[in-house]
Structure formats: structure tokens, C-alpha cells
Amino acid sequence: MNPKRFREWLGTANGLGKAVVALVGVLAIIFAATTKAFEPIVDVLMAPSWASSAVAVILIALLGLWLGRSFRRFAQASRLERPDAFRLCPINPASLIGRDEDLVRLITCVKHKRLVLMDGESGCGKSALVSAGLVPSLRQSDGLLPIAIRDWGDDWVRGPLSAAVEALFHGVSQPERDRLAWTSSPDLAADTDTLTADLDARLKAVVGTLGCRPLLIADQFDDYQARYPDRFLAQDGTWLGPTALARANRFWELLSAG
């Protein structure tokens, strides 16, 4: 018997309950045997005098078999010795297993291309590759400052503006905030003009003070497009070009100017 598994079994409601029932049953049988409580049954069956003790032994053996069978089912059941090892965190680099080649290709692309599109089936790991691979890797090297936007808000213009300001604030470290004189969290409830001016000033400070080139990572961007499908389309049903999109939205105008 594995003592560890036995302790685990006793820690379950099923195991503890059956162990208590068996213990009480054994004590009751022993008490009945010693007080000759089985003798009336033995007399009715006209069995020999030793039959009372034999009945007690048989009942105790049956309880033992019942208890042992329950434990064996538990001991043989499939189990995880280290369940935490199967809990993957989409922002933990240690959880990004088997994606080394994909990560190298992605880093190379964003360093040499002005625009990189990553497409794939839902759930294939695009966000994990960005959050657990691309962002930590870029933070360890000089040159690019990743700004990952995942929640695009509920407004066509203010949504991405406030999301970008917040992502930039959390994308820099505390020492970097000190260098940027960014002493307090951004006011995400500010109006469009204020958010635009704040984001523009912060992006320029990142370039001028930190010497980094901001890299906008538009995660879950299809959700934003799906929320405002008509805003991205011209009257003839084709996609808006960069110039037309910049004229229609202060956020994209700011990015195009940068």
C-alpha cells in the first residue's frame, strides 16, 4: 500500500466516510461477539457454539474487503502529480513551448517591416505568442518599445486613444516613467482632444527621452473592426485607404503622422 495515496484517499469525503463506517462496524461486530449478541441467531440455525465467532470474523473480513476495494479504485485512478504544470499563462514566457521558430520570425518581421499582419484560427496562440514571446523579448532589447492594445473600448475614436495611452503607461517601467516625468496614471475619461494631445506628447517623449521607437501591437483588432464595420468601409463597400481612415478618426490620424 502506498502511504501517500492512502493519506490522499482519507483526505477525500468518500474515503474518510467509508473508513469511519468500517471502523464503527468492526467495533460493533467485536462488541456483539464478546457480548454473545449473535447467540440467538446461532441457536435458531442450530449451529455449533463457535459459529458466533465465525460470523463476527466473516463480517469483519467483508468490511475489510469493501474498504480495500474502495481504496484500490482510488489508488489506480488517473491523477496529476503536479497539476500546476498544466496551467499555461498566456503572459508567461515559460508557457510558450515549441514556438521558438515562430517567435524568431515574428521578431525579425517587426524589426524590419513597418506593418506586420499575423493571421490564424481563433485559439491557435496568436495572443500568447505576442504576450509571452514578442513583448518580453522586445523589452529585453533596445530600440523598440512594445505597446500592446487588447481592449479597444466602446467608442470609435476615444476607445483606441484611451487604450493606447493606458497601454503605453503600463508598457514602460517605473524608472522609465520617472525619466518621462509621468508621475500619475493617465486620465482615461478625458475628452478626445486631451487624449490625442496626451498620447502624441507621450509618444514623442518615448522617442526623444528614452530613445525607443514605439511599436503598436493591435491585439484582438478584429473585435474593433467587427464593432464598427461601416467605419472601415467606403461607400462602394471597399476598405478605406490609410488617408481616408486618418481623416475619419483622430487615433489613426495621429498614428499616420508618426
C-alpha positions, 0 to 999 in steps of 0.5 A: 500500500502506498502511504501517500495515496492512502493519506490522499484517499482519507483526505477525500469525503468518500474515503474518510466516510467509508473508513469511519463506517468500517471502523464503527462496524468492526467495533460493533461486530467485536462488541456483539461477539464478546457480548454473545449478541449473535447467540440467538441467531446461532441457536435458531440455525442450530449451529455449533457454539463457535459459529458466533465467532465465525460470523463476527470474523466473516463480517469483519473480513467483508468490511475489510474487503469493501474498504480495500476495494474502495481504496484500490479504485482510488489508488489506480485512478488517473491523477496529476502529480503536479497539476500546476504544470498544466496551467499555461499563462498566456503572459508567461514566457515559460508557457510558450513551448515549441514556438521558438521558430515562430517567435524568431520570425515574428521578431525579425518581421517587426524589426524590419517591416513597418506593418506586420499582419499575423493571421490564424484560427481563433485559439491557435496562440496568436495572443500568447505568442505576442504576450509571452514571446514578442513583448518580453523579448522586445523589452529585453532589447533596445530600440523598440518599445512594445505597446500592446492594445487588447481592449479597444473600448466602446467608442470609435475614436476615444476607445483606441486613444484611451487604450493606447495611452493606458497601454503605453503607461503600463508598457514602460517601467517605473524608472522609465516613467520617472525619466518621462516625468509621468508621475500619475496614471493617465486620465482615461475619461478625458475628452478626445482632444486631451487624449490625442494631445496626451498620447502624441506628447507621450509618444514623442517623449518615448522617442526623444527621452528614452530613445525607443521607437514605439511599436503598436501591437493591435491585439484582438483588432478584429473585435474593433473592426467587427464593432464598427464595420461601416467605419472601415468601409467606403461607400462602394463597400471597399476598405478605406485607404490609410488617408481616408481612415486618418481623416475619419478618426483622430487615433489613426490620424495621429498614428499616420503622422508618426 
